[in-house]
Amino acid sequence: MARMTIRVLLVSSVVLSAACGGSLAATTAPEPNATPAQVAATLDPHTEARTRFQNPGGMWMPRQMPEHADTLASLGVALPAASLSDPTQAPLSAVVSLGGCTASFVSPEGLVVTNHHCVQGALQLNSTPENNLVENGFLAASRDKELPAGPAQRIYVAQKISDVTAAVRHELEAITDGLQRFNEIEKRQKDLVAACEKDRPGIKCQVSSFFKGSEFQLTEYLEIRDVRLVYAPHRRIGNYGGEIDNWAWPRHSGDYSFYRAYVGKDGLPADHAPENVPFHPRSHLTIPAQGVAPGDFVFVAGYPGATHRIQTAAEMTHAATWMHPRYIEKAHKKMALLAELEKQGGETAIKAGVTRQGVQNGLEKYQGILDGLKNSDMLQSKQAEEQAFSEWAAAEKTREQYLAALSAVRSKLAEVWAADAKDEAFHDVVASSQLLSQAIFIARWVEEQQKPDAQRKPGYQQRDESRVLGTQKSFAKRFDRNVDRAFLRYMLQRAAALPAADRAFLVPMLGAQRSTTLDDAQIDKALDQLYQNSTLEQEAVRLTLLKSTPKALARSKDPFIKLALQLTPTVKQLEQRDERYMGELASLSPTYVQGLLMFKGGMMAPDANSTLRISYGTVRGYQNAKGVTYEPFTTATQIPGKNTGESPFDAPKKLLEAIAKKEWGPYAPAALGVVPVDFLADLDITGGNSGSPVMNGKGELVGLAFDGNYEGLASDVVFRGENTRTIACDIRYVLWVMDAVDGADALLRELGVEPVL
Ligand code: ARG
């Protein structure tokens, strides 16, 4: 246990020792026969500090960055730490959210760079039978040929971040009922958002919770609605290595693409219209003449979605023994179902293929987290840490509240988990079918519309309408009834196998008697009835229903709508039960986290929550579990060796020809003598960071984060700097492909680069 406390302290002392680094190597002339690393060390007094620096992890909030000033200075970072605390100042003002992915402005004309895998929807939407953009990629010949990325695509530009903790938490303790407390928190958040958006068209505001409800922030975003596809490389460049290389290293993906942000002539966000003009961002990232080298300082800014580091040992165990194994089991089965469906050919095969990629990505992610948890001492360390925390808290009267909070959190969670099997079956059935979840959404939407706007549930308000309607337009691109039915059937089968008490909802759903066993024949009969008679997959039908009234909806003959109306009371009942739990935890967790912060005695980063974060570290390789050491860069000349000619290792001829020519122009660093493709850095990222700019110490763009290594997946739970790596696409590869392969000359010039190849 004592060892544990030391380990915890060590994590923060790594930061401290780096911070105390100062000037370590004297600035003298390099030896004549010195290696490049030695030369660099003598030229740069901070090299040693960077070599010693081990990222302790942390997706830092901008407001925390000034606290990193000493560490950043010791690493030789030119950028003042304070400039990383302001979202309206360069370089952060260039970093934007795409809602699920990150991107950055790279020209004064609203040009935005992100990952290739983040623009798949736009490519799909614009594909025609004659020209499959998903496969062939796209390069707009001129500005007026740029394609709409779709009515639901957004670019969110952060304008301001303010602390609203007091406004949300004020006298919450006076409310003793959990549900009431939840409702009050929700109401306060809605009020803050409404006040922030009032009379400000084009502004979207969002309240986010940090440290389990200890701190709340309000972020104001400019919401750009006219987003256009400018350029995406060929799929076999952008997604080279496909799913085989996903979460893997070495890697050779050119995972980049470009959008452009458009606004109305008045400079305000507007719906897509030909007369709209490019948006002029506050700042844009520039590309340095020299890219990064091993050992260089880099940082990443972006919108990571979710991590689970601040959690109790019981939560970690629960995830490792219940949640993840079940997720994995279901994902395996879905993969098998999809593989079957792919054999059918046609539209179903294409949709099943796309779905399978997503399922596989998630499957590998959770398998990776589980492997990490199982094959390390993470669980034991967590338990030891919690034990040490408990002893620390018990040792002093003033700290006993923290211990009480921890044990109250524990028993509350145990209560929540008692309903696991039952909850899981219901949620899985509802979520498995897009038609069923759409029907439930429609039923809820129509019901909420009856209330005054301010009283509606978040997500069902006026402010959500354009996004909700926009999403309907892209439904057809994702939906396939064979896939939909196969998933629903599987979840119904799983639910049917539960003890009768845990699957009561199935009985009316399948039109069965309470006492009977539910067999496949009954399930298939119910499915026939649902799918043969529903018209919900038609966009016009859904749009009409969304705009209808509860009365009209009750008259609907659509079997999915009927089923949705039947299930809605249960949906709401479970929602309210969970809200009560959340309200109860809202008074316990912050106290526990406050104690944890004191116990750890240092800076702590909050878990990711889709808000703007910064992680910094260095470009470096790693050693995998088998003891293989990897260099931090891959190069273009490695591609032909990897290329079997078979998907996903089937680079387009034009790429292979350009590589064979070995004309690298200014894009190859002298040390490599060839264009780098991807690189590794010990940066702390997660899903949502895709497309995030990786910057050097001056805030210049050197790469695009697009993945992480398998060994690092468990970092979503416990960050392990020694083997967690971000995988980024080197900006020099982007430029070289643009120049040597795709001839994207006008775009290169817009990026400030003169094409030469
Ligand atoms: N694994 C990445 C993530 O989930 C996505 C990588 C996309 N590329 C791919 N081949 N699936 O964040």
Residues whose N, C-alpha, C, O or C-beta is under 5 A from the ligand:
A	BS01	LIG	H117 G242 E243 N246 W247 N361 G687 F706 D707
